[in-house]
């Protein structure tokens, strides 16, 4: 049997039924790409496992949160599945739901199905923030009358999509309109012109350091995947995203070459960068160890701002990637001790862990890592 439900799970399932609003209909389908993938009670690995599905299973999608899909099963039960362990199916690729999993039948709806939901700014000048609350950094501002495409909602804040592809949150009490039919459409300003917001990263000089390279493969996973390949792939994706936001970017290496630690630091110092970010994957002799950590030089040695940059990067990675949070740590790593600007080293998962190694090597997960690092840098530079 594909979906294996544990006997003690009636309580969280009951809570899901009571408190999760039913949508009008399935928003699409995903197909499981992992061998056996957990279904959870919420959008994160810290939520209880409700059951499992096997590779090839097709699930009806009824929502999305923090990179996890909320899916509907044939008997009306709902669960969350990690977005990087499934693939979205195009309409032409949809088959009859496989292995006993069926999409929910259509139900009458009070929501409009004619198009995307938008909200209109009612305040004079309203902040756009990195998360649903006033404690999140300000990413930009919009003026009264601006119309924003809504892609989600959390705690009374709307998650909106901007013309340049960035996402931000706006207070629900400072806009009018809104609803449940979300779609990815650009920001429309007054007068009907597309007007992307300037990024807080515009003009910043950021050094990206892909760990290892050339004759130094770094750590090697159970199937032979090398750390140096992962770090370079993420660094290239990150560089593109930063440049799209107006940042100046310097990669310490942009190919599979051997590079000592001193030249990496020297490049950053000579360029007088605003921030230095070294990308790595962790490893352990215990293959069960997993998670994310961000490192900076101990107090008294590191440049001012390194500890804050580490917190921003760590929080963004945990929020985006939903892997165990091993926290912010200190160490005298050469590349974070001898740099003359805020500098951190991000350990993205454990390549020695079979499950995390399988994630590290996928383009989809590498893209998510790059986006998480962008978010971390945006938080750091936010006014």
PyMOL commands that set and color helices and strands:
alter all, ss='L'
color gray80, all
select helices_A, chain A and resi 7-19+83-85+91-93+172-174+227-244+261-271+306-321+334-337+354-360+363-381
alter helices_A, ss='H'
color red, helices_A
select strands_A, chain A and resi 28-32+36-40+49-54+58-65+68-72+78-82+86-88+118-121+125-129+138-143+147-154+157-161+167-171+175-177+205-210+248-251+275-282+292-296+325-330+343-350
alter strands_A, ss='S'
color yellow, strands_A
deselect
rebuild
show_as cartoon
